[in-house]
């Protein structure tokens, strides 16, 4: 089953776009392993999800498998930091 990568963003966040593009590149290369969800903090649902996950900084990227959080990146990660996601590829 694919693991979920959630990217918490807001339109006023200058670094959210680049972070989302980097994550999208990983998901495109490994669609069998990852599913991408963008959580937009400009709507009520996004704000509620951010509150539930204790999001204080955007962008924040959370990799989870079911209810279990596997990785969390706060701020814009480097491509090198995102390589850790390949540890979670479906075999």
Z-matrix of the N, CA and C atoms (Angstrom, degrees):
N
C 1 1.452
C 2 1.530 1 109.39
N 3 1.314 2 116.30 1 140.90
C 4 1.465 3 121.37 2 -178.43
C 5 1.524 4 110.82 3 -70.13
N 6 1.312 5 114.64 4 142.17
C 7 1.462 6 120.73 5 175.14
C 8 1.523 7 108.61 6 -86.22
N 9 1.310 8 116.67 7 150.68
C 10 1.460 9 122.26 8 -175.88
C 11 1.522 10 110.46 9 -96.58
N 12 1.332 11 115.56 10 128.81
C 13 1.463 12 121.60 11 172.55
C 14 1.519 13 106.47 12 -110.74
N 15 1.332 14 115.81 13 117.23
C 16 1.468 15 120.73 14 176.80
C 17 1.518 16 108.98 15 -105.92
N 18 1.329 17 115.35 16 131.03
C 19 1.459 18 121.33 17 176.98
C 20 1.520 19 106.87 18 -113.66
N 21 1.322 20 116.57 19 115.96
C 22 1.464 21 122.51 20 179.91
C 23 1.524 22 107.94 21 -88.34
N 24 1.350 23 116.15 22 121.98
C 25 1.460 24 121.67 23 -173.17
C 26 1.524 25 111.81 24 -135.91
N 27 1.331 26 114.15 25 170.95
C 28 1.470 27 122.30 26 172.59
C 29 1.524 28 106.96 27 -151.30
N 30 1.345 29 118.46 28 143.45
C 31 1.467 30 120.46 29 -178.58
C 32 1.533 31 113.91 30 -57.56
N 33 1.316 32 118.35 31 -29.16
C 34 1.466 33 121.04 32 -178.82
C 35 1.530 34 112.62 33 -81.54
N 36 1.302 35 117.54 34 -3.17
C 37 1.466 36 122.66 35 -177.78
C 38 1.528 37 109.66 36 -87.46
N 39 1.328 38 116.60 37 111.51
C 40 1.465 39 121.35 38 -177.47
C 41 1.529 40 112.88 39 -67.74
N 42 1.313 41 118.40 40 -31.61
C 43 1.464 42 120.46 41 -177.04
C 44 1.528 43 113.51 42 -91.93
N 45 1.323 44 117.40 43 -4.50
C 46 1.470 45 120.06 44 -179.49
C 47 1.529 46 111.95 45 -67.95
N 48 1.325 47 117.18 46 -40.79
C 49 1.467 48 120.69 47 179.99
C 50 1.515 49 112.53 48 -59.26
N 51 1.342 50 118.83 49 -52.10
C 52 1.460 51 119.77 50 177.75
C 53 1.533 52 113.12 51 -60.10
N 54 1.320 53 117.57 52 -39.08
C 55 1.468 54 120.55 53 178.60
C 56 1.525 55 110.49 54 -63.54
N 57 1.319 56 116.58 55 -44.23
C 58 1.463 57 121.12 56 179.58
C 59 1.529 58 110.77 57 -62.89
N 60 1.328 59 117.70 58 -41.35
C 61 1.468 60 120.71 59 178.99
C 62 1.528 61 111.34 60 -62.69
N 63 1.337 62 117.30 61 -41.26
C 64 1.470 63 119.86 62 179.39
C 65 1.526 64 111.32 63 -64.18
N 66 1.320 65 116.68 64 -41.57
C 67 1.467 66 120.17 65 178.65
C 68 1.525 67 109.68 66 -66.77
N 69 1.328 68 116.89 67 -40.77
C 70 1.465 69 120.87 68 179.85
C 71 1.531 70 110.42 69 -59.75
N 72 1.330 71 118.01 70 -38.00
C 73 1.467 72 121.15 71 178.04
C 74 1.527 73 110.77 72 -60.48
N 75 1.315 74 117.56 73 -41.18
C 76 1.468 75 121.64 74 178.43
C 77 1.528 76 109.91 75 -65.00
N 78 1.324 77 116.85 76 -45.18
C 79 1.470 78 121.29 77 -178.97
C 80 1.529 79 110.31 78 -64.13
N 81 1.328 80 117.72 79 -40.88
C 82 1.470 81 121.11 80 178.85
C 83 1.524 82 111.68 81 -61.58
N 84 1.330 83 117.51 82 -37.34
C 85 1.467 84 121.69 83 -179.62
C 86 1.525 85 112.23 84 -74.10
N 87 1.338 86 117.17 85 -25.76
C 88 1.465 87 121.40 86 -173.95
C 89 1.533 88 111.16 87 -135.25
N 90 1.348 89 118.07 88 58.82
C 91 1.472 90 119.62 89 -175.98
C 92 1.526 91 113.77 90 -65.26
N 93 1.325 92 117.52 91 -21.14
C 94 1.460 93 120.10 92 178.57
C 95 1.528 94 111.49 93 -76.35
N 96 1.331 95 116.91 94 -17.39
C 97 1.460 96 121.05 95 -175.78
C 98 1.519 97 114.44 96 -104.71
N 99 1.355 98 116.53 97 -26.55
C 100 1.461 99 119.40 98 -172.87
C 101 1.523 100 112.46 99 -133.11
N 102 1.315 101 114.84 100 146.35
C 103 1.464 102 123.33 101 172.54
C 104 1.526 103 106.17 102 -122.89
N 105 1.329 104 117.25 103 136.22
C 106 1.459 105 122.11 104 -176.87
C 107 1.520 106 110.96 105 -104.81
N 108 1.321 107 115.61 106 135.52
C 109 1.464 108 121.72 107 173.55
C 110 1.522 109 107.76 108 -131.98
N 111 1.328 110 116.30 109 125.86
C 112 1.456 111 121.21 110 174.85
C 113 1.518 112 107.80 111 -94.36
N 114 1.321 113 116.61 112 123.99
C 115 1.464 114 122.07 113 178.98
C 116 1.523 115 106.93 114 -104.60
N 117 1.323 116 115.61 115 110.11
C 118 1.463 117 121.50 116 -175.48
C 119 1.523 118 110.09 117 -93.00
N 120 1.323 119 115.43 118 121.71
C 121 1.457 120 120.20 119 -175.24
C 122 1.520 121 113.61 120 -82.12
N 123 1.335 122 118.29 121 7.11
C 124 1.459 123 119.26 122 177.02
C 125 1.529 124 112.13 123 -90.75
N 126 1.328 125 117.51 124 1.44
C 127 1.465 126 118.93 125 176.27
C 128 1.531 127 110.34 126 -124.57
N 129 1.321 128 115.12 127 163.58
C 130 1.470 129 121.77 128 -174.16
C 131 1.530 130 112.25 129 -59.61
N 132 1.333 131 116.44 130 -43.33
C 133 1.459 132 119.94 131 -178.24
C 134 1.527 133 110.99 132 -63.27
N 135 1.336 134 115.79 133 -42.65
C 136 1.457 135 120.15 134 179.18
C 137 1.516 136 112.20 135 -64.28
N 138 1.324 137 116.13 136 -41.95
C 139 1.466 138 120.32 137 178.33
C 140 1.524 139 111.35 138 -63.42
N 141 1.332 140 116.51 139 -39.67
C 142 1.467 141 120.01 140 179.04
C 143 1.528 142 111.19 141 -65.26
N 144 1.334 143 115.89 142 -42.14
C 145 1.465 144 119.29 143 179.24
C 146 1.531 145 110.69 144 -66.11
N 147 1.335 146 116.85 145 -39.53
C 148 1.469 147 120.92 146 177.97
C 149 1.526 148 110.62 147 -63.47
N 150 1.318 149 117.01 148 -41.17
C 151 1.466 150 121.21 149 178.38
C 152 1.529 151 110.01 150 -62.57
N 153 1.324 152 116.05 151 -45.16
C 154 1.467 153 121.67 152 -179.77
C 155 1.532 154 111.08 153 -59.63
N 156 1.329 155 116.32 154 -35.98
C 157 1.466 156 121.17 155 -178.01
C 158 1.532 157 113.27 156 -93.82
N 159 1.330 158 117.36 157 6.42
C 160 1.477 159 122.87 158 179.19
C 161 1.528 160 112.56 159 57.52
N 162 1.328 161 116.04 160 43.07
C 163 1.465 162 121.40 161 178.69
C 164 1.524 163 108.65 162 -76.35
N 165 1.328 164 116.36 163 123.34
C 166 1.466 165 122.02 164 179.48
C 167 1.529 166 111.75 165 -114.84
N 168 1.330 167 116.91 166 -21.79
C 169 1.457 168 123.09 167 -176.08
C 170 1.521 169 108.96 168 -132.87
N 171 1.339 170 115.89 169 141.59
C 172 1.457 171 119.62 170 173.67
C 173 1.522 172 108.89 171 -122.18
N 174 1.315 173 117.29 172 145.79
C 175 1.453 174 124.89 173 -0.57
C 176 1.533 175 111.57 174 -74.87
N 177 1.313 176 114.85 175 150.24
C 178 1.458 177 122.30 176 168.32
C 179 1.519 178 106.47 177 -126.50
N 180 1.318 179 115.52 178 136.50
C 181 1.460 180 122.14 179 -178.46
C 182 1.521 181 107.23 180 -119.97
N 183 1.330 182 115.99 181 127.34
C 184 1.465 183 120.83 182 179.51
C 185 1.525 184 109.00 183 -123.44
N 186 1.324 185 116.16 184 126.67
C 187 1.459 186 122.81 185 173.00
C 188 1.514 187 107.10 186 -101.34
N 189 1.327 188 116.80 187 127.60
C 190 1.464 189 119.61 188 179.91
C 191 1.521 190 110.85 189 -138.15
N 192 1.309 191 113.84 190 156.46
C 193 1.459 192 122.81 191 175.71
C 194 1.520 193 105.49 192 -125.10
N 195 1.321 194 115.93 193 101.91
C 196 1.458 195 119.91 194 -171.87
C 197 1.516 196 108.83 195 66.41
N 198 1.315 197 116.98 196 -128.16
C 199 1.464 198 121.41 197 179.05
C 200 1.529 199 113.04 198 -89.91
N 201 1.321 200 117.35 199 -0.87
C 202 1.468 201 121.09 200 -175.60
C 203 1.532 202 110.87 201 -94.77
N 204 1.336 203 116.19 202 120.17
C 205 1.463 204 120.66 203 175.16
C 206 1.524 205 108.77 204 -76.90
N 207 1.337 206 115.67 205 128.12
C 208 1.461 207 121.10 206 -179.04
C 209 1.526 208 112.63 207 -100.70
N 210 1.323 209 116.80 208 -40.64
C 211 1.467 210 122.38 209 -179.21
C 212 1.519 211 108.95 210 -146.86
N 213 1.333 212 115.31 211 152.65
C 214 1.467 213 121.43 212 175.11
C 215 1.526 214 107.92 213 -141.95
N 216 1.324 215 115.50 214 129.90
C 217 1.464 216 122.52 215 175.61
C 218 1.522 217 107.11 216 -116.68
N 219 1.321 218 116.76 217 122.83
C 220 1.460 219 121.70 218 179.08
C 221 1.524 220 107.24 219 -107.05
N 222 1.330 221 116.54 220 125.71
C 223 1.454 222 120.67 221 -173.36
C 224 1.520 223 109.35 222 88.15
N 225 1.312 224 116.24 223 -174.63
C 226 1.464 225 120.58 224 -178.73
C 227 1.521 226 109.61 225 -83.11
N 228 1.338 227 117.43 226 116.66
C 229 1.459 228 119.41 227 179.15
C 230 1.528 229 110.27 228 -77.75
N 231 1.308 230 115.69 229 159.70
C 232 1.460 231 120.26 230 171.93
C 233 1.530 232 107.99 231 -84.54
N 234 1.315 233 115.85 232 163.93
C 235 1.473 234 119.24 233 175.68
C 236 1.534 235 109.85 234 -59.76
N 237 1.316 236 115.56 235 -36.54
C 238 1.466 237 120.29 236 179.08
C 239 1.534 238 110.69 237 -62.04
N 240 1.324 239 117.04 238 -43.31
C 241 1.467 240 120.56 239 178.80
C 242 1.525 241 111.07 240 -64.13
N 243 1.326 242 117.27 241 -37.20
C 244 1.468 243 120.10 242 -178.91
C 245 1.525 244 112.68 243 -69.86
N 246 1.325 245 117.38 244 -15.80
C 247 1.469 246 119.47 245 178.61
C 248 1.523 247 111.93 246 -60.83
N 249 1.337 248 117.09 247 -21.66
C 250 1.466 249 120.41 248 177.85
C 251 1.534 250 110.58 249 -60.10
N 252 1.330 251 117.55 250 -24.71
C 253 1.466 252 120.33 251 179.61
C 254 1.525 253 111.57 252 -61.57
N 255 1.332 254 117.66 253 -29.08
C 256 1.465 255 119.57 254 -179.48
C 257 1.525 256 111.85 255 -66.92
N 258 1.325 257 118.13 256 -14.97
C 259 1.469 258 120.68 257 174.07
C 260 1.523 259 111.40 258 -66.82
N 261 1.327 260 116.79 259 -15.97
C 262 1.465 261 121.69 260 -175.22
C 263 1.525 262 112.88 261 -109.60
N 264 1.332 263 117.37 262 17.27
C 265 1.463 264 119.73 263 178.72
C 266 1.520 265 109.73 264 -64.86
N 267 1.336 266 116.29 265 142.63
C 268 1.464 267 120.53 266 174.68
C 269 1.517 268 108.36 267 -67.96
N 270 1.287 269 115.88 268 133.24
C 271 1.478 270 120.43 269 -179.58
C 272 1.504 271 109.71 270 -97.41
